[in-house]
Structures are given as structure tokens and as C-alpha cells.
Amino acid sequence: MSSIVIIGGGECGGRAALQVRERNFDGALMLVGAEALHPYERPPLSKNGILEGADPKFIMDADGYKERGIDVRLGADAIGIDRSNKTVELSDGTTLAYDKLLLATGARPRPLPGIAERSERVLTLRTHADALAIKRHLHEGRLAIVGGGFIGLELAAIARGLGATVTLIEGLPRILSRGVPEDIAHAVASRHEAAGVEILCASRIETFEIGADGVSEGAFGSNPGGAPRSRRCSRRPISWVRTSRSPPCRGAGRINTS
Ligand SMILES: Cc1cc2nc3c(=O)[nH]c(=O)nc-3n(C[C@H](O)[C@H](O)[C@H](O)COP(=O)(O)OP(=O)(O)OC[C@H]3O[C@@H](n4cnc5c(N)ncnc54)[C@H](O)[C@@H]3O)c2cc1C
């Protein structure tokens, strides 16, 4: 009997497992996910879903995987792939044999130089657990978001709606530079500013300190698309969220390619 191992329990990995069964594959099928939850949709995390208290939107409930004979290993990182022996080593000490291996490891928030990967006050937004952590900080009233793409802006809108004071820091000269034309970006920026979001474009983080009462930061920036307006954020206790992504990266650190 042949076997398939899928590494990555995100939407892609989960849907791939279901499709493999849908297409009548009857061998052993294993789905390995580093997160504690069965595959779910991420888009609601930055919209009016999780931050307002909704449950994760699973693509299939746990019983559905069982009924289809899909062996789901949650909370397990694939930490090594041995291609010559066709095995995958997991962080829980188990080893899985495969005939076919699918990598569906997705993306993760981009680390910023000099800024702690993650701490009590420096957060990222990628997973359901991340969204819950951000939610816990919103009542403290101050949030700085690094990244003026769709996810950062969606989070800014939700956080403002829940009463937080929000500063959004974008490294490029305008928000949404990869997503929409300039006119639309300006209109979106205006809507956010009218709602009270402070937007700093072409902004570089100059200083960064984590203290007992929060994170202090200073940044230079300019108005979105406008004349350069050099400014410095006041030092103040805030929580940070990073939203920009880097390519697939996590785990599977040791790969034997022989
Ligand atoms: C907040 C947010 C909002 C979004 N909104 C939208 C939207 O509105 N519209 C849209 O089109 N897209 C949106 N996206 C993007 C969309 O969610 C992604 O394109 C999608 O999640 C990609 O799915 P994926 O399964 O390929 O990767 P991922 O979702 O990144 O999943 C990869 C999974 O693999 C796991 N993994 C990684 N390495 C290992 C390893 N070594 N061992 C075990 N597991 C591992 C990770 O923990 C993760 O669970 C949003 C994303 C986020 C984060």
C-alpha cells in the first residue's frame, strides 16, 4: 500500500488531504501540522471574525478527517526529511514513512532585524493563536502595526473599531503598494485616517526597546504619498504586531537530499 505525507496543516495542506481522498487514493494518508488546530481559513483572522470573538472557520471538523482515514498529527513540526529512506522526522519523536511527500508549509511573518521574533508585547498575525494574543492586548488601548498591506490595514480597522489607538508603520512611500493603484491607496488611507488611524509611510524604525510596561519605539515617516514630513513617534507603551510575510521557511530544518 502506498502512503502520502503532507507537511503543513494550513488551508492548502488540509484541502490537499481531502482532495487526495476525494480522488480515491486509498493508501495511508498523514497530515502533519505544527499548529494545535485542524486546518482553518486565515482570512477571518484580520477581519471582523476572531478579534470580535468568533470561532475559527475550520475547513472540515475533526470527525471528517477520521471518517476519511486521514491521520492528522497536530502540534508536531516536521524537523527532518530523509529522502533516501523516504521518511519524515517529527518534533514529537515519531518518524513517518512516505511514498509521496507534499510540502504545504506556507509562509510566516517576516522577522525584522533587531526586533525580537516574538515576545509578550511583540506579536505577529498569522495564526488563530496570534489573533487571540492580539485580542488580549487591544483592551490596553495602544497598538503599533508594522506593515501597510491588506492584513495590516484590516487589523487597524478592527482595532480602531474596538477602541484601540492605532499607529500603522509602512516602510514604502505609500500603503498597499503591491496590492492596488495609487489613487485607491490614497482613498483607503484617507478612510483610515478619518477613523483615527495614524499612518506613517516611508517609515523606518529607529529605536526599539521592550520595557516592563510595553514597547517603546521611535520612527521616521511621511504622510502617505504627500510631501515628506519628518517626524518621530513619541515614546510610549504599545504592543506591536508584524504582518508582512516571508516565504515558506518553518521547520524541516534538516533535509537529506541524497
Ligand atoms: C490574517 C490573514 C488574513 C488573510 N486574508 C486573506 C484574504 O482576505 N484573502 C486571501 O486570498 N488571502 C488571505 N490571506 C492569505 C491566505 O490565508 C494564505 O494564502 C493561506 O493561508 C495560504 O495557505 P497555506 O496552507 O498555503 O499556508 P499557511 O496558511 O501558511 O499554512 C502553512 C501551515 O504549515 C505549518 N507548517 C509550516 N512548517 C511546518 C513544519 N515544518 N511542520 C509542520 N507544519 C508546518 C504552519 O504552522 C501552517 O499551519 C490571509 C492571511 C492571513 C494570515
The ligand as a Tripos MOL2 file, in Angstrom:
@<TRIPOS>MOLECULE
LIG
   53    58     1     0     0
SMALL
NO_CHARGES

@<TRIPOS>ATOM
      1 C1         -4.5360   37.4100    8.8170 C.3       1 LIG1
      2 C2         -4.6000   36.8990    7.4090 C.ar      1 LIG1
      3 C3         -5.6040   37.3420    6.5530 C.ar      1 LIG1
      4 C4         -5.6560   36.8920    5.2370 C.ar      1 LIG1
      5 N1         -6.6670   37.3300    4.4290 N.ar      1 LIG1
      6 C5         -6.7330   36.8820    3.1650 C.ar      1 LIG1
      7 C6         -7.7810   37.3090    2.2960 C.ar      1 LIG1
      8 O1         -8.6320   38.1090    2.6910 O.2       1 LIG1
      9 N2         -7.8130   36.8230    1.0320 N.ar      1 LIG1
     10 C7         -6.8660   35.9240    0.5850 C.ar      1 LIG1
     11 O2         -6.9460   35.4950   -0.5750 O.2       1 LIG1
     12 N3         -5.8610   35.5040    1.3770 N.ar      1 LIG1
     13 C8         -5.7720   35.9550    2.6530 C.ar      1 LIG1
     14 N4         -4.7630   35.5410    3.4530 N.ar      1 LIG1
     15 C9         -3.7390   34.6340    2.9180 C.3       1 LIG1
     16 C10        -4.1940   33.1900    3.0000 C.3       1 LIG1
     17 O3         -4.6640   32.8930    4.2750 O.3       1 LIG1
     18 C11        -2.9930   32.3260    2.6460 C.3       1 LIG1
     19 O4         -2.7940   32.4660    1.2610 O.3       1 LIG1
     20 C12        -3.2260   30.8940    3.0270 C.3       1 LIG1
     21 O5         -3.2580   30.7970    4.4280 O.3       1 LIG1
     22 C13        -2.1160   30.0180    2.4850 C.3       1 LIG1
     23 O6         -2.3780   28.7220    2.9440 O.3       1 LIG1
     24 P1         -1.2300   27.6540    3.0440 P.3       1 LIG1
     25 O7         -1.8580   26.4190    3.6020 O.co2     1 LIG1
     26 O8         -0.5250   27.5480    1.7410 O.co2     1 LIG1
     27 O9         -0.1430   28.2340    4.0580 O.3       1 LIG1
     28 P2         -0.2870   28.6320    5.5770 P.3       1 LIG1
     29 O10        -1.6290   29.1900    5.8530 O.co2     1 LIG1
     30 O11         0.9090   29.4560    5.8890 O.co2     1 LIG1
     31 O12        -0.1720   27.2520    6.3530 O.3       1 LIG1
     32 C14         1.0350   26.5400    6.4450 C.3       1 LIG1
     33 C15         0.9410   25.6480    7.6770 C.3       1 LIG1
     34 O13         2.0770   24.8230    7.6760 O.3       1 LIG1
     35 C16         2.5550   24.7360    9.0130 C.3       1 LIG1
     36 N5          3.9720   24.3780    8.9640 N.ar      1 LIG1
     37 C17         5.0000   25.1290    8.4490 C.ar      1 LIG1
     38 N6          6.1560   24.4450    8.5710 N.ar      1 LIG1
     39 C18         5.8420   23.2630    9.1530 C.ar      1 LIG1
     40 C19         6.6050   22.1300    9.5460 C.ar      1 LIG1
     41 N7          7.9170   22.0400    9.3330 N.pl3     1 LIG1
     42 N8          5.9760   21.0700   10.1440 N.ar      1 LIG1
     43 C20         4.6370   21.1210   10.3540 C.ar      1 LIG1
     44 N9          3.8550   22.1580    9.9820 N.ar      1 LIG1
     45 C21         4.4560   23.2150    9.4080 C.ar      1 LIG1
     46 C22         2.3060   26.1100    9.5890 C.3       1 LIG1
     47 O14         2.2740   26.0680   11.0020 O.3       1 LIG1
     48 C23         0.9410   26.4190    8.9850 C.3       1 LIG1
     49 O15        -0.0900   25.9310    9.8060 O.3       1 LIG1
     50 C24        -4.6820   35.9690    4.7710 C.ar      1 LIG1
     51 C25        -3.6680   35.5220    5.6300 C.ar      1 LIG1
     52 C26        -3.6210   35.9770    6.9410 C.ar      1 LIG1
     53 C27        -2.5260   35.4980    7.8550 C.3       1 LIG1
@<TRIPOS>BOND
     1     1     2 1
     2     2     3 ar
     3     2    52 ar
     4     3     4 ar
     5     4     5 ar
     6     4    50 ar
     7     5     6 ar
     8     6     7 ar
     9     6    13 1
    10     7     8 2
    11     7     9 ar
    12     9    10 ar
    13    10    11 2
    14    10    12 ar
    15    12    13 ar
    16    13    14 ar
    17    14    15 1
    18    14    50 ar
    19    15    16 1
    20    16    17 1
    21    16    18 1
    22    18    19 1
    23    18    20 1
    24    20    21 1
    25    20    22 1
    26    22    23 1
    27    23    24 1
    28    24    25 2
    29    24    26 1
    30    24    27 1
    31    27    28 1
    32    28    29 2
    33    28    30 1
    34    28    31 1
    35    31    32 1
    36    32    33 1
    37    33    34 1
    38    33    48 1
    39    34    35 1
    40    35    36 1
    41    35    46 1
    42    36    37 ar
    43    36    45 ar
    44    37    38 ar
    45    38    39 ar
    46    39    40 ar
    47    39    45 ar
    48    40    41 1
    49    40    42 ar
    50    42    43 ar
    51    43    44 ar
    52    44    45 ar
    53    46    47 1
    54    46    48 1
    55    48    49 1
    56    50    51 ar
    57    51    52 ar
    58    52    53 1
@<TRIPOS>SUBSTRUCTURE
     1 LIG1         1 GROUP 0 **** ****
